[in-house]
Amino acid sequence: MNRWLGFALLVVTAGALALRLPQMDARPMHNDEAVNAIKLQSLWEKGEYRYDPDEYHGPVLLYAALPALWLSGAKSFAQVKEGTLRVVPVIFCAAMVLLLWLLKDGLGRAATLFAGVLTALSPAMVFYSRYFIHEMLLVSFTALLLAAGWRYTQTKRAGWAALAGGAAGLMYATKETFVITLAAMAGAALLTPAWNAWRQRQADGTSVLRRLWNWRHALLALLTAAGVAAVFFSSFFTNLSGLPDAVRTYLPWLNRASGASPQIYPWHFYLERLLWFHQGRGPVWTEAFILILAAIGFVAALRGKGLPEARRSFVCFLAFYTGLLTAAYCAIPYKTPWCALSFLHGWILLAGLGASVLLHWRTWRSAQALVGAALALLSGHLVWESIQTSFVNPADRRNPYVFAQTSPDLLELVEKVQAIANVHPDGDQMLIKVMMPGGDYWPLPWYLRQFKQVGWWDKLPDDPRAPVMIVGAKFQAAVEEKVEESHWMAGIFSLRPPVAFSQRAPPFLELYVESGLWKRYVDSRQNKELKRAVEGQK
């Protein structure tokens, strides 16, 4: 049976990769992806990285991306493709399916397999695993912590304690929100024995914790976590200031979590996107199938009927952990939709348990076949949603997972700038000036990375003139006053659409081109069109 389960998880992992790897450039780079990419550029080209605690996340993502760059064959960062970066979170998400092998005796074989299937097929998991951001790595290391922690409770071996500590250290060095996950785990660790004691009418609910506790192994886990985090935050001990910065980073994030941020949303923000999302003429998006199974698993976990003590405690822990984590994220005013992955992972584990409960609810083969068919049909619906959200409508505002997404309009701007550079004598050395209020020009640094002479301003400089100028619409009047005779306004482009509940106006970019250069560009296009017309008549 174990061999069969292992083979099945490998097949599911292959399916997860097959669903994620095609068309990695289907969606324009998000501004967060571009920020991470440009930070990676410095690490790759110069071998330098200094952790910045001012609203930037941890360094693990960048170091994890280095092997992908080495294997890509790129000779310069201009040759690096979106897919090279986005494959990194894809691999970590696929690894989450394999990690379920370590939980097979905690969840049960059927629950383990179905949790793997849901990890592979969940539209949110598919969509955000194709984002070059930190979230998928955080969830993957959380899965490793849960798996290593469970194995430690079963074996009491120091190696598993060290691995659990290493996973916690990687979580810390990945993203600051790891503290929410650890807090939920701590709360679940206290509630689980108390719940079991209440159910069994025992006076002492701490017996389980006492049996699991070994202060030497706990110290080993703590030291490993601290050591792993220190290695990454200090850039492998080349930047010791990264160590205090790893603590100082929580100051700006605490302000955001308390509501001092433009991204403040109601408590049901995540639930709306996961359970029932419908905008305009778009379809209804829902992963309610997972939540319904998770609710069944939640109840089964708290009842613990027919389960041995260790497994009963584990699934009960999962139930409390997932409930606390969901409540915490819903309560925090600052929200971005990919943060839901942390508690969605818990839902998926419980959903695996729920599916197992349904399959074994009746011993009649006809009933089991009916339940199996229903599970397969609803899983197929998840596949359809994953394809629609990640490939058909990856940048559509009606997509529940799209958030502050770069407009495809920006790609037209970049294509036009490249075409203009092709007729400029300096080519990629052509001077470009980008001027946007508040420095809101991301992800342009990623898309203009092949140009060597690009200046970036968050306000209008005294002399804004350059062969090509990309200007925020708010600067239009001031710019035209200075360059009215010398430049041609060649188009206006949307950077990103408005975000729901946001007070910010959507940013627009205006392209100004030196008049003589613009004429050469127009002439070159006319010559190409004439050449194509002549060739078409032959």
Summary of the structure (lengths in Angstrom):
residues: 538
radius of gyration: 26.2
end to end distance: 67.9
largest distance: 94.0
contacts: 1775
relative contact order: 0.10
helix: 65%
strand: 6%
